Amino acid sequence: MSTERITKKLTFKTFRFNTETDFLPYFKTYEMEVGKDELVLDILNRIKWEFDGSFSYRRSCRHGICGACAIKVNGKPVLSCKQNVWELVDIFQTDTLLLEPQSKKRVVKDMIIDRSDFWEKHAKLRPYLEAEVDENPEEEIKVSPKEAEELLEADYCIQCGSCYYACPVVEVNEEYFGPAQFAKAYRFNADVRDSAKADRLETVREMGPGVWDCVKCFECAEACPKDVNPIEKITKLHNQLFEEGMAQDNVATRHAVGFKHSIVKHGILDEGELVRYSEGNIGVLKHLPEAIAMFKKGKIVMPWNMPKSKNLDEIKTLVKSSSKVKF
Amino acid sequence: MAKLKYALYTGCTARESTPELLMSTMAVAKKLGIELVLLDEASCCGASHLQDFDDFLSLVLNARNICYAEKQGLDMVTICNTCQLNTVLTKERLDHDEDIKSQVNEKLAEVGLEYKGTSSVRHFLYAIIDDYGLDKLAEKVEKPLSDFNIAAFYGCHNIRPSHVHYKHNTPEGYDPEIDEGGAMDGFETEEMMGKYNMHENPYNPTSLDRLIEALKGNSVDYDSKNKCCGFHADLQAPKTANRLTGTALLDAIDNNADMMVTPCPLCHLNMDVKQHAVAKEMGRDIALPVLHLPQLVGLALGIDPKELGLQHNVAEVNFA
């Protein structure tokens, strides 16, 4: 048996920027032979040890649990210590990989970014268990396996920020809490021992920073190295707002509820009526310029021509018998 | 090859604000000899908003839609990314959770239906690419699109989450060829990490670009092709939506796109109808024709632009 080590010659285009000394960021290219068992973290180490000692990045546990070493490779968020390099070569069908920090506009040095916004927002959602605990308990607080399942593995989050810096809303709306933060809020809201559910729901229902500003792009679900699936938790928070009677009467909640009104009436959506119902009779006026442009192009169906699904009676029956939530 | 036949779930927009999508889909299918049976019984998929309000109701309604494809013994195709995702997310849950499946079927029984899980659900884009075949499509091109730089805009719900995409938007029996890559043999990786394949990588999707090239067009390389247009926050967060739409449109324009193409009518509404509002938000002029996927295919196949509904596009399309 040959003991020769099989390697691939790969090129790493690496983001470099020292905010204290550099005028502009730049990319530096490193070439090396990479074995099949090497991880992205091994490459970061080799750049520092074999090429340039000034190269900076975060690393700590090396076991996919501290979340420090998350970066992006070819735009894909990865945990450096968990991501095999050859697999990336397979995925992207290339021998040139682009190493970048999670967020270029937050860079302090090379792969190291300032995560203060991530942590500040995190703290606002009470990311801890709030419970009245007897100081001298007679017995343990019991949580059944079924109750524990309700967390939907949201407690697996390691706060690496992969989802947060992949979220497009975070990029354009500075006050938006972000997917990791919502997943954490859900984690404690779903905990039967916790007593701060209502407080957290009050925080996440705010328009602007809250859950209603999610664009449902699934970038967070794709980015998470722990399969936490943050958007599922965001949906659960929406559900909790309605279930707990804490959903306020606003454009976002009416938009969600409006679907049901439309479906029961036509089967398919009455788009114009949905916008009117969501925005209200006055608010809807701001859509007038677009409505006129659409009308001119034959893109608006008049109420008297509104198509209906066949067998609409079935839909009416099912909406009546299957509805579980009230607004 | 046996004649291709599918049940078409049109979704709501194709019946209302984007009539050109349904027109062009039917015209292209006819030209290619693909038979599409309209599922006129289907309701709205809930578009992820009904799911925010009443999850169980959305499961029942989506299951009912699939029932009608099953009743005909046909696989379902969709022409809206959001319909596609909400339908397959329902399918995923029913096919893997007997408890929820029986709860849903209990309700469906009231109207004489039963969800079985026998029909696959795929976006029309992938039916064209994988079932019809790009080589065969290329042979049918009558008007090559070689004069145009075309920016593919994929739309989130066709490509993310990728494990869902991989399972449903790929042809049956598709087995990804992974080369000697280290991760696959002798190295334990999680299912989620080993899910990408040549078919579509959410960080570098290729299907639409390959389609454009089969039609002899020049596909534009730009960063925003797999990004979000913000449609689902249009009403409650218009600034967010306009900025996301604007970033993608300007990225395409700055990379010399003559037109954009998308398989999703919701992306299309933002990209096409809202250009004026988006330009205002971005502080730059925006004028870019945006085509639905079947409109682009139809033009290359030599179908009359009127039949493809180009007169319904808000941003003017000049195709001589």
Interface residues (C-beta under 8 A of the other chain):
Chain A: G35 K36 D37 N74 G75 K76 K82 Q83 N84 V85 W86 E87 V89 D90 I91 F92 Q93 P168 V169 V172 N173 M207 G208 W212 D213 C214 V215 K216 C217 F218 E219 A221 E222 D227 N229 T235 H238 N239 F242 N250 V251 A252 T253 H255 A256 V257 F259 K260 S262 I263 G267 I268 L269 E271 V275 S278 E279 P289 E290 A293 M294 K297 G298 K299 I300 V301 P307 S309 K310 N311 D313 E314 I315 T317 L318 V319 S321 S322 S323 K324 V325 F327
Chain B: C12 T13 R15 E16 S17 T18 P19 D40 E41 A42 S43 C44 G46 A47 S48 H49 L50 Q51 D52 F53 D54 D55 F56 L57 V60 L61 R64 K107 L108 E110 V111 L113 C156 H157 R160 P161 S162 I178 D179 E180 G181 G182 A183 M184 F187 T189 E190 M192 M193 G194 Y196 M198 N201 P202 Y203 N204 D223 K227 C228 G230 F231 H232 A233 L235 Q236 A237 K239 T240 A241 R243 L244 V273 K274 H276 A277 Q311 H312 N313 V314
